[in-house]
Amino acid sequence: MVIIMDINQSFFSMLRNSKKYRDLYKTIEGRISILSSVVLSCFIARYLVAKPVEDINDFLMNISLIFIPCLIALLGITFTGLAFVSGTVSLKATKNLLKKNKIQSLISIFFTFYFLGWIIAITIFLYIVVFIAAISDFVINFWTAFIISLLIIYFTLFIILYSVGLFDTCIKIFFVNYKYNEDDNDN
């Protein structure tokens, strides 16, 4: 029997082996997120620097309080999606994928959900840092505001666009399951 992967393999080794990190900048979702975050960050940083510290902190606190629960919910939906999608692949299809040495493609599709979950978790952490900075009367200069907004806008846009891209992944799983359930009947 072929060993697919070590079950003790960490997220980071799977990330390195799958090269999924390239999705952050090579996919259409990554490119749109980069471009949009640079443009929006310039506007937001300019806006924030022109305001008094209290207004900036209120703005950051409100944004954080809105997005943290939303991202936690999205994290739950992502894991539910992974459970649902992985549950739709039949044992017969999995065995046929193993026989034809195509199981790595299926694992790569499932890893997309895991990858998105980590990106959401990182973004939640960033929003928590922003919230703590906002309640601590931390003075924000232009470059700090620009970098913080760049990261948060990039990750937030990436998450939204990448989540939409998971629809394509779900459709692929349907066809993979159908094709490899039928393969034994053709032989």
Disulfide bonds with the S-S distance in Angstrom:
none
